[in-house]
Amino acid sequence: CKSQINAIYCKDCDIRLCAMDKGIEYCFQCNDYPCTKIINFNNDECSHHSIVLENLNVMKTESVEQWLNQQQKRWSCTSCGKNFTWYMDKCLNCEKELMNIIVELRNEK
Protein backbone atom coordinates (compact mmCIF):
# COMPACT_ATOMS: atom_id res chain seq x y z
CA CYS A 1 0.00 0.00 0.00
CA LYS A 2 2.77 2.45 0.80
CA SER A 3 4.81 1.78 -2.30
CA GLN A 4 4.98 4.34 -5.08
CA ILE A 5 4.06 1.47 -7.44
CA ASN A 6 0.43 0.62 -6.78
CA ALA A 7 -2.38 -1.21 -8.49
CA ILE A 8 -5.01 1.02 -10.05
CA TYR A 9 -7.36 0.16 -7.17
CA CYS A 10 -4.84 1.34 -4.57
CA LYS A 11 -3.84 4.76 -5.87
CA ASP A 12 -6.94 6.50 -4.50
CA CYS A 13 -7.61 4.15 -1.57
CA ASP A 14 -9.34 6.04 1.26
CA ILE A 15 -7.37 4.12 3.89
CA ARG A 16 -4.01 4.79 2.23
CA LEU A 17 -4.83 8.47 1.74
CA CYS A 18 -6.06 8.77 5.33
CA ALA A 19 -2.78 7.37 6.71
CA MET A 20 -0.78 9.66 4.46
CA ASP A 21 -2.84 12.69 5.53
CA LYS A 22 -2.29 11.82 9.20
CA GLY A 23 1.41 11.21 8.66
CA ILE A 24 1.31 7.67 10.02
CA GLU A 25 2.83 4.51 8.63
CA TYR A 26 0.23 2.05 9.91
CA CYS A 27 -3.45 2.35 10.86
CA PHE A 28 -2.79 0.96 14.34
CA GLN A 29 -0.80 4.15 15.07
CA CYS A 30 -3.95 6.24 14.70
CA ASN A 31 -5.96 7.35 17.74
CA ASP A 32 -9.12 6.25 15.90
CA TYR A 33 -7.91 2.67 15.30
CA PRO A 34 -9.83 0.57 14.49
CA CYS A 35 -12.02 2.97 12.55
CA THR A 36 -15.05 2.23 10.40
CA LYS A 37 -12.97 2.42 7.20
CA ILE A 38 -10.58 -0.34 8.22
CA ILE A 39 -13.30 -2.50 9.79
CA ASN A 40 -15.45 -2.28 6.63
CA PHE A 41 -12.40 -3.04 4.48
CA ASN A 42 -11.58 -6.08 6.62
CA ASN A 43 -15.16 -7.35 6.30
CA ASP A 44 -15.86 -6.72 2.61
CA GLU A 45 -16.24 -9.35 -0.12
CA CYS A 46 -12.51 -9.59 -0.92
CA SER A 47 -11.02 -12.56 0.91
CA HIS A 48 -7.54 -11.05 0.91
CA HIS A 49 -8.86 -8.12 2.98
CA SER A 50 -10.15 -10.40 5.75
CA ILE A 51 -6.79 -10.64 7.50
CA VAL A 52 -6.04 -6.89 7.69
CA LEU A 53 -7.16 -6.30 11.28
CA GLU A 54 -5.40 -9.42 12.50
CA ASN A 55 -2.18 -8.31 10.79
CA LEU A 56 -2.41 -4.78 12.19
CA ASN A 57 -3.07 -6.11 15.69
CA VAL A 58 0.03 -8.33 15.53
CA MET A 59 2.09 -5.33 14.41
CA LYS A 60 0.67 -3.26 17.26
CA THR A 61 1.04 -5.83 20.05
CA GLU A 62 4.30 -7.42 18.94
CA SER A 63 6.19 -5.36 16.36
CA VAL A 64 6.30 -4.71 12.65
CA GLU A 65 9.56 -6.68 12.47
CA GLN A 66 7.93 -9.69 14.20
CA TRP A 67 5.00 -9.52 11.80
CA LEU A 68 7.36 -9.34 8.80
CA ASN A 69 9.20 -12.43 10.07
CA GLN A 70 5.89 -14.26 10.46
CA GLN A 71 4.87 -13.26 6.94
CA GLN A 72 8.16 -14.42 5.45
CA LYS A 73 7.61 -17.84 7.01
CA ARG A 74 3.88 -17.95 6.17
CA TRP A 75 4.41 -17.15 2.49
CA SER A 76 7.38 -19.46 1.86
CA CYS A 77 6.98 -23.04 0.68
CA THR A 78 7.79 -25.42 3.53
CA SER A 79 9.40 -27.79 1.04
CA CYS A 80 11.67 -25.60 -1.10
CA GLY A 81 11.53 -22.20 0.63
CA LYS A 82 10.35 -20.24 -2.43
CA ASN A 83 7.84 -17.47 -1.85
CA PHE A 84 4.28 -17.87 -3.06
CA THR A 85 1.28 -15.60 -3.36
CA TRP A 86 -2.15 -15.31 -1.82
CA TYR A 87 -4.28 -17.55 -4.04
CA MET A 88 -1.72 -20.17 -5.13
CA ASP A 89 -2.62 -23.81 -4.54
CA LYS A 90 0.74 -25.32 -5.51
CA CYS A 91 4.31 -24.09 -5.34
CA LEU A 92 5.48 -23.08 -8.81
CA ASN A 93 8.97 -24.32 -7.98
CA CYS A 94 8.44 -27.78 -6.46
CA GLU A 95 4.67 -28.29 -7.00
CA LYS A 96 4.06 -28.98 -3.28
CA GLU A 97 0.45 -28.32 -2.29
CA LEU A 98 0.23 -25.07 -0.33
CA MET A 99 -2.12 -23.92 2.41
CA ASN A 100 -4.23 -21.58 0.33
CA ILE A 101 -5.45 -18.55 2.30
CA ILE A 102 -9.09 -19.19 1.37
CA VAL A 103 -8.86 -22.72 2.79
CA GLU A 104 -6.98 -21.39 5.80
CA LEU A 105 -9.67 -18.81 6.54
CA ARG A 106 -12.42 -21.39 6.04
CA ASN A 107 -10.70 -23.71 8.55
CA GLU A 108 -10.54 -20.91 11.14
CA LYS A 109 -14.33 -20.44 11.14
Backbone as a chain_set.jsonl record, in Angstrom:
{"seq": "CKSQINAIYCKDCDIRLCAMDKGIEYCFQCNDYPCTKIINFNNDECSHHSIVLENLNVMKTESVEQWLNQQQKRWSCTSCGKNFTWYMDKCLNCEKELMNIIVELRNEK", "coords": {"N": [[0.811, -1.213, 0.0], [1.978, 1.227, 0.653], [3.873, 1.694, -1.189], [5.316, 3.387, -4.019], [4.591, 2.286, -6.346], [1.667, 1.181, -7.306], [-1.325, -0.802, -7.573], [-4.062, -0.051, -9.743], [-6.382, 0.113, -8.249], [-5.489, 0.858, -5.787], [-4.314, 3.376, -5.759], [-6.016, 5.587, -5.157], [-7.023, 4.865, -2.702], [-9.021, 5.158, 0.133], [-8.177, 4.497, 2.725], [-5.383, 4.347, 2.543], [-4.842, 7.011, 1.725], [-5.836, 8.362, 3.946], [-4.056, 7.551, 6.006], [-1.71, 8.659, 4.973], [-2.405, 11.387, 5.015], [-2.582, 11.771, 7.762], [-0.023, 11.351, 8.473], [1.005, 8.914, 9.314], [2.428, 5.625, 9.481], [1.155, 3.161, 9.757], [-2.173, 1.958, 10.256], [-2.768, 1.171, 12.892], [-1.418, 2.98, 14.427], [-2.938, 5.186, 14.664], [-5.121, 7.306, 16.533], [-7.789, 6.752, 16.235], [-7.996, 4.092, 15.652], [-9.416, 0.837, 15.864], [-10.934, 2.101, 13.012], [-14.047, 2.833, 11.283], [-13.568, 2.7, 8.515], [-11.394, 0.873, 8.201], [-12.407, -1.387, 9.434], [-14.682, -1.955, 7.844], [-13.353, -2.448, 5.423], [-11.874, -4.742, 6.122], [-13.963, -6.51, 6.389], [-15.2, -6.777, 3.92], [-16.147, -8.092, 0.628], [-13.826, -9.154, -0.438], [-11.594, -11.681, -0.117], [-8.86, -11.48, 0.49], [-8.726, -9.219, 2.023], [-9.62, -9.871, 4.486], [-7.862, -10.423, 6.539], [-6.655, -8.19, 7.428], [-7.139, -6.654, 9.858], [-6.278, -8.49, 11.796], [-3.565, -8.721, 11.074], [-2.688, -6.043, 11.502], [-3.134, -5.857, 14.254], [-1.27, -7.7, 15.25], [1.087, -6.399, 14.501], [0.835, -4.156, 16.119], [0.742, -5.177, 18.777], [2.958, -6.84, 18.974], [5.413, -6.374, 17.066], [6.347, -4.581, 14.101], [8.504, -5.73, 12.827], [8.445, -8.353, 13.871], [6.011, -9.212, 12.798], [6.66, -9.072, 10.064], [8.604, -11.087, 9.939], [6.994, -13.299, 10.564], [5.327, -13.253, 8.325], [7.139, -13.741, 6.256], [7.798, -16.397, 6.787], [5.213, -17.558, 6.632], [4.515, -17.203, 3.94], [6.286, -18.693, 2.459], [7.262, -21.62, 0.786], [7.113, -24.662, 2.476], [8.563, -26.779, 1.678], [10.517, -26.146, -0.392], [11.206, -23.523, 0.12], [10.708, -21.317, -1.499], [9.026, -18.24, -2.21], [5.477, -17.682, -2.25], [2.235, -16.686, -3.519], [-0.902, -15.144, -2.545], [-3.287, -16.589, -3.553], [-2.372, -18.997, -4.524], [-2.324, -22.504, -5.122], [-0.476, -24.51, -5.443], [3.063, -24.814, -5.154], [5.06, -23.076, -7.412], [7.626, -23.772, -7.919], [8.356, -26.347, -6.754], [6.024, -27.759, -6.822], [4.645, -28.552, -4.559], [1.73, -28.949, -2.58], [0.07, -26.142, -1.302], [-0.936, -24.296, 1.646], [-3.61, -22.726, 0.973], [-4.863, -19.442, 1.3], [-7.639, -19.0, 1.316], [-8.675, -21.502, 1.993], [-7.424, -21.731, 4.453], [-8.632, -19.607, 5.912], [-11.269, -20.515, 5.879], [-10.999, -22.819, 7.436], [-10.508, -21.682, 9.91], [-12.935, -20.74, 10.755]], "CA": [[0.0, 0.0, 0.0], [2.774, 2.446, 0.803], [4.812, 1.782, -2.3], [4.984, 4.337, -5.081], [4.063, 1.469, -7.438], [0.429, 0.619, -6.778], [-2.377, -1.213, -8.49], [-5.006, 1.02, -10.049], [-7.357, 0.161, -7.167], [-4.843, 1.336, -4.565], [-3.835, 4.757, -5.869], [-6.938, 6.496, -4.499], [-7.609, 4.154, -1.566], [-9.335, 6.038, 1.263], [-7.374, 4.121, 3.894], [-4.013, 4.79, 2.235], [-4.826, 8.473, 1.744], [-6.061, 8.767, 5.334], [-2.783, 7.374, 6.713], [-0.776, 9.66, 4.457], [-2.839, 12.694, 5.529], [-2.294, 11.822, 9.201], [1.414, 11.211, 8.663], [1.311, 7.668, 10.021], [2.831, 4.506, 8.634], [0.226, 2.045, 9.908], [-3.445, 2.35, 10.858], [-2.788, 0.957, 14.34], [-0.796, 4.145, 15.068], [-3.949, 6.244, 14.697], [-5.956, 7.354, 17.738], [-9.123, 6.251, 15.9], [-7.908, 2.667, 15.301], [-9.827, 0.572, 14.489], [-12.018, 2.966, 12.548], [-15.054, 2.231, 10.404], [-12.973, 2.417, 7.201], [-10.576, -0.344, 8.221], [-13.303, -2.502, 9.786], [-15.449, -2.28, 6.635], [-12.404, -3.038, 4.477], [-11.583, -6.085, 6.618], [-15.162, -7.348, 6.303], [-15.856, -6.721, 2.614], [-16.24, -9.349, -0.119], [-12.511, -9.589, -0.92], [-11.023, -12.556, 0.909], [-7.536, -11.054, 0.906], [-8.861, -8.123, 2.98], [-10.147, -10.404, 5.746], [-6.788, -10.635, 7.499], [-6.04, -6.887, 7.686], [-7.158, -6.3, 11.283], [-5.402, -9.424, 12.502], [-2.183, -8.312, 10.794], [-2.412, -4.782, 12.191], [-3.068, -6.113, 15.693], [0.032, -8.326, 15.526], [2.086, -5.327, 14.413], [0.665, -3.264, 17.264], [1.042, -5.83, 20.053], [4.305, -7.417, 18.944], [6.192, -5.357, 16.356], [6.299, -4.711, 12.65], [9.555, -6.684, 12.469], [7.933, -9.689, 14.201], [4.999, -9.52, 11.799], [7.364, -9.336, 8.804], [9.201, -12.427, 10.07], [5.892, -14.26, 10.456], [4.867, -13.257, 6.939], [8.159, -14.421, 5.449], [7.613, -17.836, 7.013], [3.876, -17.947, 6.166], [4.408, -17.149, 2.494], [7.379, -19.46, 1.858], [6.981, -23.043, 0.679], [7.793, -25.423, 3.528], [9.401, -27.786, 1.045], [11.669, -25.601, -1.105], [11.528, -22.2, 0.629], [10.351, -20.243, -2.432], [7.842, -17.47, -1.853], [4.278, -17.869, -3.063], [1.279, -15.601, -3.364], [-2.153, -15.306, -1.823], [-4.276, -17.554, -4.036], [-1.722, -20.167, -5.133], [-2.618, -23.81, -4.536], [0.74, -25.317, -5.509], [4.308, -24.087, -5.344], [5.479, -23.082, -8.807], [8.973, -24.32, -7.984], [8.444, -27.784, -6.46], [4.67, -28.288, -6.995], [4.057, -28.977, -3.284], [0.454, -28.319, -2.29], [0.226, -25.073, -0.329], [-2.121, -23.922, 2.41], [-4.233, -21.578, 0.33], [-5.451, -18.553, 2.298], [-9.091, -19.195, 1.369], [-8.858, -22.72, 2.786], [-6.983, -21.388, 5.8], [-9.674, -18.81, 6.543], [-12.422, -21.386, 6.043], [-10.698, -23.71, 8.549], [-10.538, -20.913, 11.145], [-14.325, -20.438, 11.138]], "C": [[0.846, 1.266, 0.0], [3.781, 2.641, -0.316], [4.371, 2.862, -3.283], [4.433, 3.604, -6.3], [2.847, 0.733, -6.9], [-0.494, 0.177, -7.899], [-3.35, -0.056, -8.67], [-6.013, 1.2, -8.916], [-6.789, 0.836, -5.919], [-4.462, 2.813, -4.591], [-4.704, 5.743, -5.106], [-7.641, 5.856, -3.305], [-7.811, 5.117, -0.399], [-8.458, 5.757, 2.477], [-5.931, 4.588, 3.708], [-3.898, 6.305, 2.331], [-5.013, 9.016, 3.161], [-4.756, 8.669, 6.128], [-1.763, 8.413, 6.266], [-1.116, 11.051, 5.002], [-2.495, 12.856, 7.007], [-0.811, 11.669, 9.506], [1.8, 9.974, 9.454], [1.671, 6.585, 9.016], [1.781, 3.407, 8.607], [-1.035, 2.511, 10.629], [-3.449, 2.186, 12.377], [-2.144, 2.113, 15.106], [-1.774, 5.301, 15.232], [-4.755, 6.162, 15.996], [-7.351, 6.797, 17.497], [-9.139, 4.764, 15.544], [-8.634, 1.817, 16.321], [-11.038, 1.414, 14.108], [-12.965, 2.194, 11.632], [-14.459, 1.854, 9.053], [-12.239, 1.081, 7.206], [-11.418, -1.568, 8.589], [-14.11, -2.925, 8.57], [-14.57, -2.94, 5.58], [-12.114, -4.488, 4.859], [-12.753, -7.037, 6.367], [-15.866, -7.296, 4.952], [-15.776, -8.068, 1.898], [-14.892, -9.894, -0.604], [-11.805, -10.411, 0.152], [-9.647, -12.102, 1.364], [-7.568, -9.822, 1.822], [-9.156, -8.641, 4.384], [-9.106, -10.604, 6.836], [-6.164, -9.313, 7.957], [-6.009, -6.539, 9.176], [-6.261, -7.217, 12.099], [-3.934, -9.035, 12.304], [-1.81, -7.035, 11.546], [-2.299, -4.981, 13.7], [-1.761, -6.798, 16.091], [1.128, -7.271, 15.496], [2.034, -4.434, 15.65], [1.123, -3.93, 18.563], [2.443, -6.424, 20.109], [5.254, -6.372, 18.361], [6.04, -5.593, 14.873], [7.327, -5.748, 12.209], [9.11, -8.117, 12.735], [6.897, -10.126, 13.165], [5.655, -9.853, 10.46], [8.021, -10.719, 8.824], [8.141, -13.517, 9.94], [5.413, -14.38, 9.013], [5.856, -13.959, 6.015], [8.005, -15.938, 5.572], [6.289, -18.314, 6.407], [3.818, -18.069, 4.647], [5.612, -17.764, 1.788], [7.001, -20.929, 1.869], [7.779, -23.8, 1.742], [8.712, -26.492, 2.951], [10.671, -27.189, 0.434], [12.073, -24.193, -0.651], [11.188, -21.042, -0.293], [9.082, -19.533, -1.964], [6.681, -17.81, -2.785], [3.293, -16.765, -2.722], [-0.056, -16.09, -2.829], [-3.024, -16.472, -2.281], [-3.667, -18.816, -4.649], [-2.067, -21.442, -4.376], [-1.381, -24.696, -4.472], [1.935, -24.413, -5.72], [4.718, -24.195, -6.81], [6.856, -23.71, -8.983], [8.988, -25.841, -7.815], [7.112, -28.508, -6.556], [4.066, -28.865, -5.72], [2.731, -28.245, -3.094], [0.651, -27.329, -1.141], [-1.058, -24.873, 0.456], [-2.638, -22.621, 1.833], [-4.955, -20.749, 1.384], [-6.958, -18.726, 2.408], [-9.418, -20.431, 2.189], [-8.505, -22.436, 4.24], [-8.062, -20.602, 6.554], [-10.936, -19.639, 6.803], [-12.224, -22.304, 7.257], [-10.743, -22.997, 9.892], [-11.953, -20.671, 11.653], [-14.971, -21.583, 11.862]], "O": [[0.459, 2.27, -0.597], [4.465, 3.663, -0.367], [3.19, 3.201, -3.36], [3.867, 4.233, -7.194], [2.976, -0.22, -6.132], [-0.453, 0.7, -9.012], [-3.434, 0.824, -7.813], [-6.451, 2.319, -8.65], [-7.547, 1.332, -5.086], [-4.306, 3.429, -3.537], [-4.176, 6.653, -4.466], [-8.743, 6.269, -2.942], [-6.879, 5.811, 0.007], [-8.045, 6.683, 3.176], [-5.336, 5.158, 4.622], [-2.967, 6.824, 2.947], [-4.406, 10.023, 3.525], [-4.393, 9.605, 6.841], [-1.039, 8.978, 7.087], [-0.225, 11.801, 5.402], [-2.155, 13.953, 7.451], [-0.384, 11.835, 10.648], [2.796, 9.976, 10.178], [1.268, 6.632, 7.853], [1.541, 2.792, 7.568], [-0.967, 3.364, 11.514], [-4.071, 2.983, 13.078], [-2.314, 2.209, 16.322], [-1.451, 6.295, 15.883], [-5.034, 5.07, 16.492], [-8.032, 6.409, 18.447], [-10.184, 4.231, 15.172], [-8.491, 2.041, 17.523], [-12.044, 1.425, 14.816], [-12.703, 1.05, 11.262], [-14.798, 0.809, 8.497], [-12.44, 0.254, 6.317], [-11.159, -2.667, 8.099], [-14.218, -4.118, 8.285], [-14.996, -3.886, 4.918], [-12.112, -5.366, 3.996], [-12.55, -8.233, 6.157], [-17.015, -7.726, 4.843], [-15.383, -9.069, 2.496], [-14.84, -11.004, -1.134], [-11.458, -9.887, 1.211], [-9.29, -12.318, 2.522], [-6.527, -9.425, 2.346], [-8.96, -7.922, 5.364], [-9.465, -10.931, 7.967], [-5.247, -9.313, 8.779], [-4.958, -6.167, 9.699], [-5.559, -6.757, 12.999], [-3.157, -9.023, 13.259], [-0.743, -6.956, 12.154], [-1.466, -4.351, 14.352], [-1.206, -6.509, 17.151], [1.998, -7.25, 16.365], [3.07, -4.01, 16.163], [1.819, -3.306, 19.364], [3.044, -6.5, 21.18], [5.832, -5.575, 19.1], [5.65, -6.678, 14.441], [7.055, -6.553, 11.318], [9.365, -9.005, 11.921], [6.906, -11.271, 12.712], [5.253, -10.807, 9.794], [7.989, -11.435, 7.823], [8.364, -14.535, 9.285], [5.126, -15.478, 8.536], [5.458, -14.683, 5.102], [8.075, -16.664, 4.58], [6.245, -19.352, 5.747], [3.137, -18.952, 4.124], [5.923, -17.402, 0.653], [6.474, -21.427, 2.864], [8.985, -23.594, 1.883], [9.547, -27.047, 3.666], [11.774, -27.664, 0.705], [13.156, -23.72, -0.996], [11.363, -19.886, 0.093], [8.184, -20.153, -1.394], [6.878, -18.173, -3.944], [3.484, -16.009, -1.769], [-0.293, -17.289, -2.684], [-3.457, -17.269, -1.449], [-4.389, -19.621, -5.238], [-2.097, -21.458, -3.146], [-1.245, -25.525, -3.573], [1.838, -23.377, -6.377], [4.721, -25.287, -7.379], [7.209, -24.135, -10.083], [9.568, -26.548, -8.64], [7.055, -29.726, -6.393], [3.076, -29.593, -5.785], [2.621, -27.06, -3.411], [1.309, -27.633, -0.146], [-2.141, -25.233, -0.006], [-2.152, -21.542, 2.172], [-5.596, -21.308, 2.274], [-7.505, -18.608, 3.505], [-10.346, -20.408, 2.998], [-9.217, -22.859, 5.151], [-8.362, -20.909, 7.708], [-11.589, -19.475, 7.834], [-13.163, -22.541, 8.017], [-10.99, -23.635, 10.915], [-12.153, -20.425, 12.842], [-16.135, -21.49, 12.25]]}, "num_chains": 1, "name": "protein.A"}
